[in-house]
Amino acid sequence: MKTDIFLQLLALSLGDLEKKLDDARRSLVKIRMGIAVGQQKDTSKYPKQKKYIAQILTAIQSKKLSVYPL
């Protein structure tokens, strides 16, 4: 199941991955600020979002290096 997300990311183009990365980073900031001001009760979203960003960055790097032929 965890690799399903990564495979879906690999199927996207570099432009789409860059857009997803930008959106994910913006979301991470919103989560961080929500935790800081006490609006965000579910603090487990923060590490999950960081992991998602890492997966996007890995997919981008894999595409740039042509590691995965998708």
KOLTI-890508 format. One record per atom (N, C-alpha, C): z, y, x; residue in three letters; atom name. Coordinates in Angstrom, 3 decimals, padded with zeros to 6 digits. Atoms other than C-alpha are relative to their C-alpha. Last residue first. Layout:
KOLTI-890508
<Z: Z, Y: Y, X: X, type: ALA, atom: CA>
...
end
This chain:
KOLTI-890508
<Z: 000.204, Y: -000.330, X: 001.403, type: LEU, atom: N>
<Z: -015.904, Y: 005.143, X: 007.875, type: LEU, atom: CA>
<Z: -000.603, Y: 001.354, X: -000.185, type: LEU, atom: C>
<Z: 001.387, Y: -000.301, X: 000.349, type: PRO, atom: N>
<Z: -016.514, Y: 004.158, X: 011.521, type: PRO, atom: CA>
<Z: -000.233, Y: 000.385, X: -001.443, type: PRO, atom: C>
<Z: 000.297, Y: 000.788, X: 001.194, type: TYR, atom: N>
<Z: -012.850, Y: 004.436, X: 012.546, type: TYR, atom: CA>
<Z: -001.405, Y: 000.382, X: -000.468, type: TYR, atom: C>
<Z: -000.733, Y: 001.255, X: -000.146, type: VAL, atom: N>
<Z: -012.218, Y: 005.592, X: 016.114, type: VAL, atom: CA>
<Z: -000.319, Y: -000.937, X: -001.153, type: VAL, atom: C>
<Z: 000.803, Y: 001.083, X: 000.570, type: SER, atom: N>
<Z: -014.900, Y: 008.281, X: 015.944, type: SER, atom: CA>
<Z: 000.646, Y: -001.369, X: 000.227, type: SER, atom: C>
<Z: 000.227, Y: 000.941, X: -001.097, type: LEU, atom: N>
<Z: -012.833, Y: 010.594, X: 018.179, type: LEU, atom: CA>
<Z: -000.884, Y: -001.182, X: -000.406, type: LEU, atom: C>
<Z: 000.534, Y: -000.752, X: -001.131, type: LYS, atom: N>
<Z: -013.090, Y: 013.474, X: 015.726, type: LYS, atom: CA>
<Z: -000.335, Y: -000.917, X: 001.173, type: LYS, atom: C>
<Z: 001.383, Y: -000.375, X: 000.287, type: LYS, atom: N>
<Z: -012.692, Y: 011.103, X: 012.800, type: LYS, atom: CA>
<Z: -000.623, Y: 000.736, X: 001.161, type: LYS, atom: C>
<Z: 000.798, Y: 001.232, X: -000.026, type: SER, atom: N>
<Z: -009.586, Y: 009.510, X: 014.281, type: SER, atom: CA>
<Z: -001.471, Y: 000.311, X: -000.270, type: SER, atom: C>
<Z: 000.207, Y: 000.354, X: -001.399, type: GLN, atom: N>
<Z: -008.131, Y: 012.962, X: 015.017, type: GLN, atom: CA>
<Z: -000.866, Y: -001.254, X: 000.131, type: GLN, atom: C>
<Z: 000.873, Y: -001.008, X: -000.601, type: ILE, atom: N>
<Z: -008.634, Y: 014.044, X: 011.415, type: ILE, atom: CA>
<Z: -000.315, Y: -000.365, X: 001.443, type: ILE, atom: C>
<Z: 001.351, Y: 000.235, X: 000.518, type: ALA, atom: N>
<Z: -007.180, Y: 010.780, X: 010.071, type: ALA, atom: CA>
<Z: -000.986, Y: 001.002, X: 000.608, type: ALA, atom: C>
<Z: 000.501, Y: 001.221, X: -000.636, type: THR, atom: N>
<Z: -004.145, Y: 011.126, X: 012.342, type: THR, atom: CA>
<Z: -001.423, Y: -000.296, X: -000.460, type: THR, atom: C>
<Z: 000.333, Y: -000.340, X: -001.380, type: LEU, atom: N>
<Z: -003.628, Y: 014.732, X: 011.210, type: LEU, atom: CA>
<Z: -000.554, Y: -001.205, X: 000.753, type: LEU, atom: C>
<Z: 001.210, Y: -000.822, X: 000.046, type: ILE, atom: N>
<Z: -003.797, Y: 013.634, X: 007.570, type: ILE, atom: CA>
<Z: -000.447, Y: 000.348, X: 001.418, type: ILE, atom: C>
<Z: 001.115, Y: 000.885, X: 000.329, type: GLN, atom: N>
<Z: -001.298, Y: 010.850, X: 008.208, type: GLN, atom: CA>
<Z: -001.316, Y: 000.771, X: -000.044, type: GLN, atom: C>
<Z: 000.293, Y: 000.791, X: -001.205, type: ALA, atom: N>
<Z: 001.049, Y: 013.273, X: 009.974, type: ALA, atom: CA>
<Z: -001.164, Y: -000.958, X: -000.249, type: ALA, atom: C>
<Z: 000.694, Y: -000.897, X: -000.923, type: ILE, atom: N>
<Z: 000.830, Y: 015.647, X: 007.010, type: ILE, atom: CA>
<Z: -000.378, Y: -000.751, X: 001.271, type: ILE, atom: C>
<Z: 001.343, Y: -000.163, X: 000.541, type: TYR, atom: N>
<Z: 001.748, Y: 012.773, X: 004.680, type: TYR, atom: CA>
<Z: -000.839, Y: 000.907, X: 000.908, type: TYR, atom: C>
<Z: 000.717, Y: 001.235, X: -000.309, type: LYS, atom: N>
<Z: 004.744, Y: 011.942, X: 006.881, type: LYS, atom: CA>
<Z: -001.454, Y: 000.090, X: -000.486, type: LYS, atom: C>
<Z: 000.267, Y: -000.027, X: -001.432, type: LYS, atom: N>
<Z: 005.921, Y: 015.562, X: 006.734, type: LYS, atom: CA>
<Z: -000.788, Y: -001.243, X: 000.419, type: LYS, atom: C>
<Z: 001.108, Y: -000.939, X: -000.205, type: GLN, atom: N>
<Z: 005.542, Y: 015.486, X: 002.950, type: GLN, atom: CA>
<Z: -000.360, Y: 000.083, X: 001.479, type: GLN, atom: C>
<Z: 001.214, Y: 000.637, X: 000.525, type: LYS, atom: N>
<Z: 007.683, Y: 012.358, X: 002.715, type: LYS, atom: CA>
<Z: -001.217, Y: 000.890, X: 000.231, type: LYS, atom: C>
<Z: 000.532, Y: 000.946, X: -000.996, type: PRO, atom: N>
<Z: 010.281, Y: 013.926, X: 005.024, type: PRO, atom: CA>
<Z: -001.259, Y: -000.725, X: -000.477, type: PRO, atom: C>
<Z: 000.326, Y: -000.639, X: -001.270, type: TYR, atom: N>
<Z: 010.584, Y: 016.963, X: 002.686, type: TYR, atom: CA>
<Z: -000.503, Y: -000.996, X: 001.042, type: TYR, atom: C>
<Z: 001.408, Y: -000.409, X: 000.016, type: LYS, atom: N>
<Z: 010.389, Y: 015.131, X: -000.646, type: LYS, atom: CA>
<Z: -000.432, Y: 000.578, X: 001.345, type: LYS, atom: C>
<Z: 000.811, Y: 001.064, X: -000.611, type: SER, atom: N>
<Z: 013.674, Y: 013.344, X: 000.081, type: SER, atom: CA>
<Z: -001.484, Y: 000.349, X: 000.013, type: SER, atom: C>
<Z: 000.302, Y: -000.331, X: -001.393, type: THR, atom: N>
<Z: 015.542, Y: 016.606, X: -000.564, type: THR, atom: CA>
<Z: -000.836, Y: -001.073, X: 000.685, type: THR, atom: C>
<Z: 000.460, Y: 001.228, X: -000.639, type: ASP, atom: N>
<Z: 015.379, Y: 016.125, X: -004.319, type: ASP, atom: CA>
<Z: -000.445, Y: 000.306, X: 001.424, type: ASP, atom: C>
<Z: -001.096, Y: 000.960, X: -000.011, type: LYS, atom: N>
<Z: 017.493, Y: 018.990, X: -005.634, type: LYS, atom: CA>
<Z: -000.383, Y: -001.277, X: 000.737, type: LYS, atom: C>
<Z: 000.525, Y: 001.361, X: -000.160, type: GLN, atom: N>
<Z: 015.058, Y: 021.770, X: -004.760, type: GLN, atom: CA>
<Z: 001.180, Y: -000.970, X: 000.118, type: GLN, atom: C>
<Z: 000.788, Y: 000.326, X: 001.180, type: GLN, atom: N>
<Z: 016.299, Y: 025.097, X: -006.138, type: GLN, atom: CA>
<Z: -000.478, Y: -001.451, X: 000.029, type: GLN, atom: C>
<Z: -000.703, Y: 000.859, X: 000.942, type: GLY, atom: N>
<Z: 019.122, Y: 025.418, X: -003.617, type: GLY, atom: CA>
<Z: -000.760, Y: -000.343, X: -001.258, type: GLY, atom: C>
<Z: -000.616, Y: -000.841, X: 001.029, type: VAL, atom: N>
<Z: 017.787, Y: 028.404, X: -001.688, type: VAL, atom: CA>
<Z: 000.690, Y: -000.807, X: -001.091, type: VAL, atom: C>
<Z: -000.833, Y: -001.048, X: -000.595, type: ALA, atom: N>
<Z: 017.146, Y: 026.431, X: 001.492, type: ALA, atom: CA>
<Z: 000.718, Y: 000.840, X: -001.051, type: ALA, atom: C>
<Z: -001.240, Y: 000.615, X: -000.478, type: ILE, atom: N>
<Z: 015.895, Y: 023.322, X: -000.325, type: ILE, atom: CA>
<Z: 000.952, Y: 001.074, X: 000.510, type: ILE, atom: C>
<Z: -000.745, Y: 000.450, X: 001.176, type: GLY, atom: N>
<Z: 013.343, Y: 025.341, X: -002.252, type: GLY, atom: CA>
<Z: 001.317, Y: -000.642, X: 000.379, type: GLY, atom: C>
<Z: -000.630, Y: -001.178, X: 000.579, type: MET, atom: N>
<Z: 012.278, Y: 027.085, X: 000.946, type: MET, atom: CA>
<Z: 000.820, Y: -000.362, X: -001.237, type: MET, atom: C>
<Z: -001.032, Y: -000.460, X: -000.929, type: ARG, atom: N>
<Z: 011.639, Y: 023.755, X: 002.665, type: ARG, atom: CA>
<Z: 000.742, Y: 001.205, X: -000.576, type: ARG, atom: C>
<Z: -001.106, Y: 000.956, X: 000.095, type: ILE, atom: N>
<Z: 009.747, Y: 022.412, X: -000.360, type: ILE, atom: CA>
<Z: 001.164, Y: 000.472, X: 000.872, type: ILE, atom: C>
<Z: -000.630, Y: -000.199, X: 001.307, type: LYS, atom: N>
<Z: 007.584, Y: 025.534, X: -000.531, type: LYS, atom: CA>
<Z: 001.200, Y: -000.926, X: -000.171, type: LYS, atom: C>
<Z: -000.746, Y: -001.253, X: -000.065, type: VAL, atom: N>
<Z: 006.906, Y: 025.347, X: 003.213, type: VAL, atom: CA>
<Z: 000.720, Y: 000.254, X: -001.321, type: VAL, atom: C>
<Z: -001.171, Y: 000.243, X: -000.837, type: LEU, atom: N>
<Z: 005.921, Y: 021.686, X: 002.914, type: LEU, atom: CA>
<Z: 000.868, Y: 001.256, X: 000.090, type: LEU, atom: C>
<Z: -000.966, Y: 000.708, X: 000.830, type: SER, atom: N>
<Z: 003.585, Y: 022.523, X: 000.030, type: SER, atom: CA>
<Z: 001.288, Y: -000.269, X: 000.769, type: SER, atom: C>
<Z: -000.531, Y: -000.997, X: 000.939, type: ARG, atom: N>
<Z: 001.796, Y: 025.067, X: 002.184, type: ARG, atom: CA>
<Z: 001.074, Y: -000.622, X: -000.888, type: ARG, atom: C>
<Z: -000.893, Y: -000.870, X: -000.773, type: ARG, atom: N>
<Z: 001.455, Y: 022.452, X: 004.923, type: ARG, atom: CA>
<Z: 000.606, Y: 001.089, X: -000.886, type: ARG, atom: C>
<Z: -001.223, Y: 000.748, X: -000.285, type: ALA, atom: N>
<Z: 000.072, Y: 019.935, X: 002.439, type: ALA, atom: CA>
<Z: 000.992, Y: 000.848, X: 000.783, type: ALA, atom: C>
<Z: -000.776, Y: 000.112, X: 001.234, type: ASP, atom: N>
<Z: -002.477, Y: 022.426, X: 001.092, type: ASP, atom: CA>
<Z: 001.340, Y: -000.693, X: 000.252, type: ASP, atom: C>
<Z: -000.471, Y: -001.342, X: 000.335, type: ASP, atom: N>
<Z: -003.694, Y: 023.304, X: 004.598, type: ASP, atom: CA>
<Z: 000.883, Y: -000.040, X: -001.246, type: ASP, atom: C>
<Z: -001.029, Y: -000.335, X: -000.976, type: LEU, atom: N>
<Z: -003.917, Y: 019.632, X: 005.553, type: LEU, atom: CA>
<Z: 000.594, Y: 001.373, X: -000.308, type: LEU, atom: C>
<Z: -001.203, Y: 000.736, X: 000.369, type: LYS, atom: N>
<Z: -005.794, Y: 018.813, X: 002.357, type: LYS, atom: CA>
<Z: 001.156, Y: 000.332, X: 000.942, type: LYS, atom: C>
<Z: -000.518, Y: -000.640, X: 001.213, type: LYS, atom: N>
<Z: -008.294, Y: 021.564, X: 003.155, type: LYS, atom: CA>
<Z: 001.288, Y: -000.687, X: -000.454, type: LYS, atom: C>
<Z: -000.572, Y: -001.284, X: -000.415, type: GLU, atom: N>
<Z: -008.736, Y: 020.275, X: 006.717, type: GLU, atom: CA>
<Z: 000.605, Y: 000.729, X: -001.203, type: GLU, atom: C>
<Z: -001.272, Y: 000.289, X: -000.667, type: LEU, atom: N>
<Z: -009.219, Y: 016.754, X: 005.365, type: LEU, atom: CA>
<Z: 000.693, Y: 001.286, X: 000.443, type: LEU, atom: C>
<Z: -000.964, Y: 000.350, X: 001.041, type: ASP, atom: N>
<Z: -011.874, Y: 017.972, X: 002.943, type: ASP, atom: CA>
<Z: 001.374, Y: -000.281, X: 000.605, type: ASP, atom: C>
<Z: -000.293, Y: -001.208, X: 000.766, type: GLY, atom: N>
<Z: -013.733, Y: 019.693, X: 005.759, type: GLY, atom: CA>
<Z: 001.036, Y: -000.245, X: -001.081, type: GLY, atom: C>
<Z: -000.897, Y: -000.836, X: -000.801, type: LEU, atom: N>
<Z: -013.481, Y: 016.626, X: 007.978, type: LEU, atom: CA>
<Z: 000.395, Y: 001.279, X: -000.744, type: LEU, atom: C>
<Z: 000.666, Y: -000.711, X: -001.095, type: SER, atom: N>
<Z: -015.011, Y: 014.459, X: 005.259, type: SER, atom: CA>
<Z: 001.026, Y: 000.848, X: 000.749, type: SER, atom: C>
<Z: 000.320, Y: -001.408, X: 000.236, type: LEU, atom: N>
<Z: -012.929, Y: 012.057, X: 003.195, type: LEU, atom: CA>
<Z: -000.716, Y: 000.608, X: 001.208, type: LEU, atom: C>
<Z: 001.252, Y: -000.074, X: 000.751, type: ALA, atom: N>
<Z: -013.073, Y: 008.254, X: 003.477, type: ALA, atom: CA>
<Z: -000.435, Y: 001.444, X: -000.248, type: ALA, atom: C>
<Z: 001.117, Y: 000.248, X: -000.912, type: LEU, atom: N>
<Z: -010.453, Y: 008.300, X: 006.227, type: LEU, atom: CA>
<Z: -001.348, Y: 000.124, X: -000.701, type: LEU, atom: C>
<Z: 000.185, Y: -001.188, X: -000.831, type: LEU, atom: N>
<Z: -007.989, Y: 009.910, X: 003.823, type: LEU, atom: CA>
<Z: -001.183, Y: -000.170, X: 000.943, type: LEU, atom: C>
<Z: 000.579, Y: -001.030, X: 000.863, type: GLN, atom: N>
<Z: -008.474, Y: 007.125, X: 001.300, type: GLN, atom: CA>
<Z: -000.243, Y: 001.282, X: 000.794, type: GLN, atom: C>
<Z: 001.410, Y: 000.358, X: 000.196, type: LEU, atom: N>
<Z: -007.916, Y: 004.584, X: 004.066, type: LEU, atom: CA>
<Z: -000.700, Y: 001.012, X: -000.901, type: LEU, atom: C>
<Z: 000.713, Y: -000.298, X: -001.239, type: PHE, atom: N>
<Z: -004.686, Y: 006.370, X: 005.038, type: PHE, atom: CA>
<Z: -001.485, Y: -000.319, X: -000.140, type: PHE, atom: C>
<Z: 000.082, Y: -001.457, X: -000.103, type: ILE, atom: N>
<Z: -003.440, Y: 006.373, X: 001.452, type: ILE, atom: CA>
<Z: -000.805, Y: 000.379, X: 001.241, type: ILE, atom: C>
<Z: 000.953, Y: -000.463, X: 001.010, type: ASP, atom: N>
<Z: -004.259, Y: 002.683, X: 001.085, type: ASP, atom: CA>
<Z: -000.186, Y: 001.513, X: 000.080, type: ASP, atom: C>
<Z: 001.284, Y: -000.226, X: -000.646, type: THR, atom: N>
<Z: -002.515, Y: 001.953, X: 004.379, type: THR, atom: CA>
<Z: -001.048, Y: 000.462, X: -000.996, type: THR, atom: C>
<Z: -000.069, Y: -001.188, X: -000.833, type: LYS, atom: N>
<Z: 000.863, Y: 002.458, X: 002.744, type: LYS, atom: CA>
<Z: -001.344, Y: 000.289, X: 000.656, type: LYS, atom: C>
<Z: 000.000, Y: -001.189, X: 000.800, type: MET, atom: N>
<Z: 000.000, Y: 000.000, X: 000.000, type: MET, atom: CA>
<Z: 000.000, Y: 001.266, X: 000.852, type: MET, atom: C>
end
